[in-house]
Amino acid sequence: MTEFLVGGYTADMGGQARGIGRARSHPDGRFEFLGTVVETDSPSWLVVAGDVVHAALEGASELASFARTDEGLTPLGRVSAGGEWPCHLAVAEGSLLAACYGDGAVSVTGLTPDGGVGDDQQVLAGEGSGPLPAQQGPHAHRVHPLADGRVLSVDLGADRLHVHRWNNGRLERIDSVALPAGTGPRDLIDLPDGELGLLGEWSCELLLLESVGDAFEIVQILALPGATAGTDQASALGLSADGRHLYAGIRGANRVAIIELEADGAIAVGSVESGGDWPRHLVVDGEYLHVANQLSSTVVTFRIGPSGSLAQLGDPVAVPSPAHLLPLP
């Protein structure tokens, strides 16, 4: 059995959630929503560090921390995100990193002794733009610490992958990789062979990158099966437990793309319907894949077959405006 926290959109962003939810998956794959554990404003992304849960309060442009207790979640603190519309978080070097979609800022917020957000904050301003209407300015969308200590961030508006290193507790940008115009980089995932998978929201492509010195080079670009570039919006990546298949949500077409990973690159296998409207996030849970369909307020579970195939299990489960499914350690 796997326990989950569920981030979602509340009324301030047109959603039906009331705050951070709680859920579990059963050994047979059945997903069960257990209700709201703490009320807060549009916690669209969550991250756990020890006994503390951090939330990106996207509409309020704030960051919040909660202590995990037997009774649920207890507020520890709430501060400005340092930018507009924080949409992704990570924890590294005793700090909370946030990617802010609204203005492209990447912020580094120090944590207090109890693990909550503090007042010490560094902000790296966003800059740049792309050729599409949704790229008129910078839109940071993910912060991604690497095992070697570097920190990556992607800017969906500027078609950039930024590379950082720590320098006396501060992030220093040491490189910036230009991606093909109109890619709209949104998500990143570490792959078993040491490469990096990057998801282009607007190009609806998977880009495979390898590290070369401090920078990265694109080694393959693969169109997502089941997606139409310029019409659909790719959303999130998930890696199968055996590391052989990638799954990508496709909003608009409302499908999940299936990609096989081989020694010489990635191969498009096919796609299946997501079982709902606007598959914003997905997460691999052993032999199952849970897909959060934001606009239909449902989570749909698929069984992952030996060849990476997906077969829907049961009916969609009602979950209010889900944006992020976070498995708990």
Secondary structure, 3 states (H helix, E strand, C coil): CEEEEEEECCHHHCCCCCEEEEEEECCCCCEEEEEEEEECCCEEEEEEECCEEEEEECCCCEEEEEEEECCEEEEEEEEECCCCCEEEEEEECCEEEEEECCCCCEEEEEECCCCCEEEEEEEECCCCCCCCHHHCCCCEEEEEECCCCCEEEEECCCCEEEEEEEECCEEEEEEEEECCCCCCEEEEEECCCCCEEEEECCCCEEEEEEEECCEEEEEEEEECCCCCCCCCEEEEEEECCCCCEEEEEEECCCEEEEEEEECCEEEEEEEEECCCCCEEEEEEECCEEEEEECCCCEEEEEEECCCCCEEEEEEEEECCCEEEEEECC
